[in-house]
């Protein structure tokens, strides 16, 4: 949701409109006609036509034989570049993949990006439930994931409350914590445990644990490592999970230190 009060005085309208067009096309996997795009973006057909032609020329949308437009391959190229930039050095990626291979659990790196909790790298494990939402760039549900909790735990209580007010506490499942008071109590329990934890708060039957990899005064340089596994397995293996996470976190911390 864009904040109209934060609109810059030098906003370039044509660029803003082109991005709205791209977003609308991206939300419609079956494709949209120019008239449909214009209606969704509240633009004239003539303006939309010029924007779509430009985006098609640059490869960001593709015109199909039936006259509808879908997202172009240039978007995929930009996403791959984003993933590479987020992941960091090959050594960090290798540490993440090794942890997933040795445990069978999917592993995730996360940090603050533009002030938001975001997943920055993923290595899938064959024993973990598939979580289609948890990909690099995912920036929702910080209150419902262990990765988000581990990052929010590095903030002051006032900063956390401000974050939760701004981004909300959507109930992903019946177990999701939806009040700041419950969330603060959960973080305190995680501090005592030596890792942040969630059981079925983001997805039913799935658990996630996370530890801090890299503390830093700079909020956006703080990094956490998380893993996901069946909730039933977490109930009986929490200490093993913590030990393995901490071992992997040390290897990733070494990689981050080398990058710097």
C-alpha positions as CSV (number, residue, x, y, z in Angstrom):
1,X,0.0,0.0,0.0
2,X,1.5,3.3,-1.1
3,X,1.3,6.2,1.3
4,X,0.0,9.3,-0.7
5,X,1.4,11.6,2.0
6,X,4.9,10.3,1.3
7,X,4.6,11.0,-2.4
8,X,7.8,12.8,-3.6
9,X,7.5,16.3,-5.0
10,X,9.5,15.2,-8.1
11,X,7.6,12.0,-8.8
12,X,7.8,11.1,-12.5
13,X,4.2,10.2,-13.3
14,X,5.0,8.2,-16.5
15,X,7.3,5.9,-14.6
16,X,4.8,5.5,-11.7
17,X,2.1,4.6,-14.2
18,X,4.3,2.1,-16.1
19,X,5.0,0.4,-12.8
20,X,1.3,0.2,-12.0
21,X,0.7,-1.3,-15.4
22,X,3.4,-3.9,-14.8
23,X,2.0,-4.8,-11.4
24,X,-1.5,-5.2,-12.8
25,X,-0.2,-7.5,-15.5
26,X,1.8,-9.5,-13.0
27,X,-1.4,-10.1,-10.9
28,X,-3.2,-11.6,-13.9
29,X,-1.4,-14.8,-15.1
30,X,-4.0,-15.3,-17.8
31,X,-3.1,-12.0,-19.3
32,X,-5.0,-8.7,-19.7
33,X,-6.0,-6.6,-22.7
34,X,-5.1,-2.9,-22.9
35,X,-8.6,-1.9,-22.0
36,X,-8.5,-4.2,-18.9
37,X,-5.2,-2.8,-17.9
38,X,-6.5,0.8,-18.3
39,X,-9.5,0.1,-16.2
40,X,-7.5,-1.6,-13.4
41,X,-5.0,1.2,-13.4
42,X,-7.5,4.0,-13.8
43,X,-5.8,5.3,-16.9
44,X,-7.0,6.3,-20.3
45,X,-6.8,3.6,-23.0
46,X,-4.5,5.9,-25.1
47,X,-2.0,6.4,-22.2
48,X,-2.1,2.7,-21.3
49,X,-1.4,1.7,-25.0
50,X,1.7,3.9,-25.0
51,X,2.9,2.5,-21.7
52,X,2.3,-1.1,-22.7
53,X,4.1,-0.6,-26.0
54,X,7.1,0.7,-24.2
55,X,7.1,-2.1,-21.6
56,X,6.8,-4.7,-24.4
57,X,9.7,-3.1,-26.3
58,X,11.9,-3.3,-23.2
59,X,10.8,-7.0,-22.6
60,X,8.9,-6.4,-19.4
61,X,5.6,-7.5,-20.9
62,X,4.8,-9.8,-23.8
63,X,1.9,-9.5,-26.2
64,X,0.2,-12.8,-27.0
65,X,-1.6,-13.8,-30.2
66,X,-5.0,-13.1,-28.5
67,X,-4.1,-9.5,-27.8
68,X,-3.5,-10.0,-24.1
69,X,-0.3,-9.1,-22.3
70,X,1.6,-11.1,-19.7
71,X,4.8,-10.5,-17.7
72,X,8.0,-10.6,-19.8
73,X,11.2,-12.5,-19.3
74,X,13.1,-9.3,-18.3
75,X,11.2,-9.5,-15.0
76,X,12.7,-12.9,-14.3
77,X,16.2,-11.6,-15.1
78,X,15.7,-8.7,-12.6
79,X,14.5,-11.3,-10.0
80,X,17.6,-13.4,-10.5
81,X,19.8,-10.4,-10.0
82,X,17.9,-9.5,-6.8
83,X,18.4,-13.1,-5.5
84,X,22.1,-13.0,-6.2
85,X,22.5,-9.6,-4.6
86,X,20.6,-10.7,-1.5
87,X,22.4,-14.1,-1.1
88,X,25.9,-12.6,-0.9
89,X,29.1,-14.5,-1.7
90,X,29.2,-18.1,-3.0
91,X,30.6,-19.2,0.4
92,X,27.4,-18.1,2.1
93,X,25.3,-19.9,-0.4
94,X,27.3,-23.0,0.0
95,X,27.0,-22.9,3.8
96,X,23.3,-22.6,3.4
97,X,23.0,-25.5,1.0
98,X,25.2,-27.7,3.1
99,X,23.0,-27.1,6.2
100,X,19.9,-28.0,4.1
101,X,21.6,-31.1,2.7
102,X,22.9,-32.4,6.1
103,X,19.7,-31.9,8.0
104,X,17.1,-32.3,5.3
105,X,15.4,-29.1,6.5
106,X,14.9,-26.0,4.3
107,X,17.1,-23.1,5.5
108,X,16.5,-19.4,5.1
109,X,18.6,-16.2,5.6
110,X,16.8,-13.0,6.5
111,X,17.6,-9.4,7.3
112,X,16.0,-5.9,7.3
113,X,15.7,-4.5,3.7
114,X,14.4,-1.0,3.6
115,X,13.3,-1.3,7.2
116,X,11.2,-4.5,6.5
117,X,11.9,-8.0,7.5
118,X,12.7,-10.0,4.3
119,X,14.0,-13.4,3.3
120,X,17.2,-13.0,1.4
121,X,18.3,-16.5,0.6
122,X,16.8,-20.0,0.6
123,X,18.1,-23.6,0.4
124,X,15.4,-26.2,0.2
125,X,15.6,-29.5,2.2
126,X,14.0,-32.7,1.2
127,X,12.4,-33.3,4.6
128,X,10.7,-29.9,5.0
129,X,7.2,-29.2,3.9
130,X,7.2,-27.0,0.7
131,X,6.4,-23.4,1.5
132,X,5.7,-21.6,-1.8
133,X,5.6,-18.2,-0.2
134,X,9.0,-18.3,1.5
135,X,11.2,-17.1,-1.3
136,X,13.8,-14.4,-1.5
137,X,12.1,-11.0,-1.3
138,X,9.2,-12.3,0.9
139,X,8.5,-9.5,3.4
140,X,5.2,-10.4,5.1
141,X,4.3,-12.2,8.3
142,X,7.3,-11.2,10.4
143,X,5.2,-11.7,13.5
144,X,4.3,-15.3,12.4
145,X,7.7,-16.6,11.4
146,X,10.7,-17.5,13.5
147,X,12.9,-15.6,11.1
148,X,10.9,-12.5,11.6
149,X,10.8,-12.9,15.3
150,X,14.6,-13.2,15.5
151,X,15.0,-10.0,13.6
152,X,12.3,-8.1,15.5
153,X,13.9,-9.3,18.7
154,X,17.0,-7.1,17.9
155,X,14.8,-4.0,18.0
156,X,13.8,-2.0,21.0
157,X,10.3,-2.6,22.3
158,X,9.2,0.8,20.9
159,X,10.6,0.0,17.5
160,X,8.9,-3.4,17.5
161,X,5.5,-1.9,18.4
162,X,5.9,0.7,15.6
163,X,6.8,-2.1,13.1
164,X,3.8,-4.2,14.2
165,X,1.4,-1.2,14.0
166,X,2.7,-0.4,10.5
167,X,2.6,-3.9,9.0
168,X,-0.1,-5.4,11.1
169,X,-0.5,-8.9,12.7
170,X,-2.4,-10.9,10.1
171,X,-3.7,-14.2,11.4
172,X,-2.2,-16.8,9.0
173,X,-3.5,-19.6,11.1
174,X,-5.5,-20.0,14.3
175,X,-2.2,-20.2,16.2
176,X,-0.8,-16.9,14.9
177,X,-0.1,-14.3,17.6
178,X,-2.2,-11.2,16.9
179,X,-1.5,-8.9,19.9
180,X,1.7,-7.1,20.8
181,X,1.5,-8.4,24.4
182,X,1.4,-12.1,23.2
183,X,4.2,-11.3,20.8
184,X,6.5,-9.8,23.5
185,X,5.9,-12.8,25.7
186,X,6.8,-15.1,22.9
187,X,10.1,-13.2,22.1
188,X,11.0,-13.4,25.8
189,X,10.5,-17.2,25.8
190,X,12.7,-17.3,22.6
191,X,15.5,-15.4,24.4
192,X,15.4,-17.8,27.3
193,X,15.4,-20.8,24.9
194,X,18.3,-19.5,22.8
195,X,16.3,-19.5,19.6
196,X,13.1,-18.0,18.3
197,X,10.4,-20.6,17.5
198,X,7.0,-20.9,16.0
199,X,4.7,-23.9,15.8
200,X,2.0,-23.7,13.2
201,X,1.7,-19.9,13.4
202,X,2.5,-19.3,9.7
203,X,1.4,-22.6,8.2
204,X,-0.6,-25.4,9.9
205,X,1.6,-28.4,10.8
206,X,4.9,-26.5,10.0
207,X,7.4,-25.3,12.5
208,X,10.3,-22.8,12.1
209,X,13.2,-21.9,14.3
210,X,15.7,-19.1,14.0
211,X,18.9,-17.7,15.5
212,X,20.9,-14.5,15.1
213,X,23.9,-14.9,12.8
214,X,25.2,-11.3,12.7
215,X,24.4,-8.6,15.3
216,X,25.3,-5.1,14.2
217,X,24.6,-1.5,15.2
218,X,23.4,-1.0,11.6
219,X,19.9,-2.5,11.5
220,X,20.2,-3.5,7.9
221,X,23.4,-5.5,8.5
222,X,21.8,-7.8,11.0
223,X,21.3,-11.3,9.7
224,X,19.3,-14.3,11.0
225,X,19.3,-18.0,10.0
226,X,16.1,-20.0,10.1
227,X,15.0,-23.6,9.3
228,X,11.6,-25.1,8.7
229,X,10.4,-28.7,9.5
230,X,7.3,-30.6,10.4
231,X,5.8,-29.3,13.7
232,X,5.7,-32.9,15.1
233,X,9.5,-33.2,14.6
234,X,10.2,-29.9,16.2
235,X,8.3,-31.0,19.3
236,X,10.7,-33.8,19.9
237,X,14.0,-32.3,18.5
238,X,14.1,-28.7,19.5
239,X,17.6,-29.0,21.2
240,X,19.0,-30.8,18.1
241,X,17.5,-28.1,15.9
242,X,19.2,-25.3,18.0
243,X,22.5,-27.1,17.9
244,X,22.5,-27.5,14.2
245,X,21.3,-24.0,13.5
246,X,24.0,-22.5,15.7
247,X,26.7,-24.6,13.9
248,X,25.4,-23.4,10.5
249,X,25.1,-19.8,11.7
250,X,28.8,-19.8,12.7
251,X,29.8,-20.9,9.2
252,X,27.6,-18.2,7.6
253,X,29.0,-15.6,10.0
254,X,32.5,-16.4,8.8
255,X,31.3,-15.9,5.2
256,X,29.7,-12.6,6.0
257,X,32.9,-11.5,7.8
258,X,35.0,-12.4,4.7
259,X,32.6,-10.4,2.5
260,X,33.2,-7.4,4.7
